[in-house]
Amino acid sequence: MRRVVTAWRQLAGGREARDRDRPTLVACSAGVDSSALAIALSVVRPAPVIGHVVHDLRGRADALADRDAARGLAERLGLVFVEAEAPVRGEKGNLEALARRARYAALSGMAQAHGCRYIATAHHADDQLETVLMRLIRGAGPRGMGGIRAVRSLGEEGFGIRVVRPMLGMSREEAVRICEDMGWVWKEDASNRDESFLRNAIRARVIPEIRAIRPDAAERAAVTAAVCTLAAEAIERAARLALNAATRKAEDGRGIVLGRKELAAAPMAVRCEALRLVLRDAGGVGMDKAGWRVVEPAAMAVGDHRMEPRSFRVGSIVVDVRAHEIRVSAGCGGAGTEESDG
């Protein structure tokens, strides 16, 4: 428990801050991980608020049973309990992604309402290993292989609230011990056994085999993720410098114009990151998460010696690579990357 509190303090302001300066909402589903987090942080003062999000992806009775269990834990710990609904069923798109966005929006609202600057979530080392494996088989670059971030801002719509994950250096077994020492019987989410979801399939089929070969795989994966995060941050800094040198004024006021020579001088990884940043700034939907495979064709074209103009469509954005400049502007079309000669 002490490790969790120490990590929370480091992530929520560091040594310079006092506990009263880091009011925290603990996201608690009543599962073993979030229950352990709530138990560990219950000793700090001022005490954290326990926040539970009611989803509609399962039966209503099961969802309310989880809520009641989370409330029961809060009462046992003497902590304030708050709840919020996050309905997503019936919406178009990936239900997991929709539920994740709705969950953080609900947590952010509860945190704001109760004066909390931080939201603590119970992601641990085993979650990090699963995430790294998922992104590996999806073809992620350094940014994606950085896995789950220890600290994350919720952006402008998050009212300046930051998400902290003080259990990333711990295993699930440690979370189990915290709950068992407390005598707390946590809830098991039956949907976690649905192997049609990639994470659940990796957890059920792949992780046990890896652990049999390398018991400390989760801790080692956490180190890999941390190194990849540092690499991604270094690449981003270099990409921003390259963009500063390459950005030109668009004479017609349309789109973003870059000098091709300046950007071509950068290494491939830096060109990819620079284009990703430009695509995001150009208003491309989801471009903040665009990976290597999405921007690679255009980045390759920037660095080759062909002079004829070529166009690449990346989602709703068009990247025109010309002899001496690159123009990025809003276009039409669907997902993916396509090239056309023009």
Salt bridges, closest charged atoms under 4 A:
ASP19 OD2 - ARG9 NH2 2.74
ASP19 OD1 - ARG22 NE 3.02
ASP33 OD2 - HIS124 NE2 3.14
ASP66 OD2 - ARG58 NH2 2.23
ASP68 OD1 - ARG67 NH2 2.96
ASP68 OD1 - ARG71 NH1 3.13
GLU83 OE1 - ARG67 NH1 3.51
GLU83 OE2 - ARG71 NH2 3.10
GLU85 OE2 - ARG60 NH2 2.92
ASP126 OD1 - HIS124 ND1 3.79
ASP126 OD2 - ARG211 NH2 2.47
ASP127 OD2 - HIS124 NE2 3.48
ASP127 OD1 - ARG203 NH2 3.98
GLU130 OE1 - ARG199 NH1 3.16
GLU130 OE2 - ARG203 NE 2.87
GLU174 OE2 - ARG3 NH1 2.46
ASP189 OD1 - ARG58 NE 3.55
GLU195 OE1 - ARG205 NE 2.64
ASP216 OD1 - ARG214 NE 2.93
ASP216 OD2 - ARG220 NE 2.92
GLU236 OE1 - ARG143 NH2 2.91
GLU236 OE2 - ARG240 NH2 2.91
ASP252 OD1 - ARG327 NH1 3.18
GLU262 OE1 - ARG248 NH2 3.90
GLU273 OE2 - ARG143 NH2 2.69
GLU273 OE2 - ARG276 NH2 2.87
ASP281 OD1 - ARG280 NE 3.63
ASP304 OD1 - ARG260 NH2 2.85
ASP304 OD2 - ARG310 NH1 2.81
GLU308 OE2 - ARG306 NE 2.45
GLU325 OE2 - ARG322 NH1 3.23
GLU325 OE2 - ARG327 NH2 3.85
GLU338 OE2 - ARG313 NH2 2.81
ASP341 OD1 - ARG306 NH2 3.53
